[in-house]
Amino acid sequence: MILTKEQLTELETAAQPLMDWMKENLHPHTTAIVDGYHCELLEGLAQVLNNGPTQTRPPGWREPSSERQRLTDENTALKARCEELERLVMAQLPPDGPQQALAGGKE
């Protein structure tokens, strides 16, 4: 079967609400199978990939270890940024400390 451009547009219009609902309510390991009579939700528990030359992975797919590394790197960068912001704030405080700043310099 070959779909016309009009049929592809109709398919996209019909599918988009389900895809949006799945993004809001389910996790990325959930799949929907839809036919003319029912809609079935499936949950992937494990995945084994074929490492052959024809293997393709979905766009944006990352090896689990690289995803952990990315999150670790992000966490490290955020921590460094928080420490830098704390240094900047502390540099703005008067020599007598934050209590004097909070009191407006009055004793």
C-alpha positions as CSV (number, residue, x, y, z in Angstrom):
1,M,0.0,0.0,0.0
2,I,1.2,3.5,-0.9
3,L,-0.2,6.4,1.0
4,T,-0.9,9.7,-0.8
5,K,0.2,13.0,0.7
6,E,-3.4,13.6,1.7
7,Q,-3.6,10.2,3.5
8,L,-0.3,10.9,5.3
9,T,-1.6,14.3,6.4
10,E,-4.8,12.6,7.7
11,L,-2.8,9.9,9.5
12,E,-0.7,12.6,11.2
13,T,-3.8,14.5,12.2
14,A,-5.4,11.3,13.7
15,A,-2.2,10.1,15.4
16,Q,-1.0,13.4,17.0
17,P,-3.5,13.4,19.9
18,L,-2.6,9.9,20.9
19,M,1.1,10.7,20.7
20,D,0.6,13.8,22.8
21,W,-1.4,11.9,25.4
22,M,1.3,9.2,25.6
23,K,4.0,11.8,26.1
24,E,2.1,13.4,28.9
25,N,0.9,10.2,30.7
26,L,3.3,7.4,29.9
27,H,7.0,6.7,29.9
28,P,9.2,6.3,26.7
29,H,9.1,2.5,26.9
30,T,5.4,2.4,26.2
31,T,4.1,1.6,22.7
32,A,0.6,1.8,21.3
33,I,-0.7,-0.6,18.6
34,V,-3.8,0.7,17.0
35,D,-6.0,-0.9,14.4
36,G,-9.6,-0.5,13.3
37,Y,-11.0,-2.3,16.3
38,H,-8.8,-1.7,19.3
39,C,-5.9,0.2,20.8
40,E,-3.3,-1.7,22.9
41,L,-0.7,-0.3,25.1
42,L,2.5,-2.3,25.6
43,E,5.4,-1.7,27.9
44,G,8.9,-2.7,27.0
45,L,10.8,-4.4,29.9
46,A,14.1,-5.1,28.1
47,Q,15.7,-4.6,24.8
48,V,18.3,-6.7,23.0
49,L,19.8,-5.1,19.9
50,N,21.3,-6.8,17.0
51,N,24.8,-5.5,16.5
52,G,24.8,-6.4,12.8
53,P,25.7,-4.0,10.0
54,T,22.0,-3.2,9.3
55,Q,21.1,-2.1,12.8
56,T,19.5,1.2,13.1
57,R,18.5,3.0,16.3
58,P,15.8,5.6,16.7
59,P,16.9,9.3,16.5
60,G,18.2,10.6,19.9
61,W,18.8,7.0,21.2
62,R,21.7,6.8,23.6
63,E,23.5,3.9,25.1
64,P,22.4,3.7,28.7
65,S,25.9,4.2,30.0
66,S,26.3,7.4,27.8
67,E,23.0,8.7,29.2
68,R,24.2,8.2,32.8
69,Q,27.5,9.9,31.8
70,R,25.5,12.8,30.3
71,L,23.5,13.2,33.5
72,T,26.6,13.0,35.6
73,D,28.3,15.7,33.5
74,E,25.2,17.9,33.7
75,N,25.0,17.4,37.5
76,T,28.7,18.3,37.8
77,A,28.2,21.4,35.7
78,L,25.2,22.5,37.7
79,K,27.1,22.0,41.0
80,A,30.0,24.0,39.7
81,R,27.6,26.8,38.6
82,C,25.9,26.8,42.1
83,E,29.3,27.1,43.8
84,E,30.3,30.0,41.5
85,L,27.0,31.8,42.3
86,E,27.6,31.2,46.0
87,R,31.1,32.7,45.7
88,L,29.6,35.8,43.8
89,V,26.9,36.3,46.5
90,M,29.4,35.9,49.3
91,A,31.7,38.5,47.6
92,Q,28.9,41.0,47.7
93,L,28.3,40.6,51.5
94,P,29.8,43.2,53.9
95,P,32.9,42.1,55.9
96,D,30.8,41.7,59.0
97,G,28.7,39.0,57.4
98,P,25.2,38.4,56.2
99,Q,23.5,39.6,59.4
100,Q,24.7,43.1,58.9
101,A,23.4,43.0,55.3
102,L,20.0,41.7,56.4
103,A,19.8,44.4,59.0
104,G,20.6,47.1,56.5
105,G,23.9,47.9,58.2
106,K,22.2,49.0,61.4
107,E,23.0,47.6,64.8
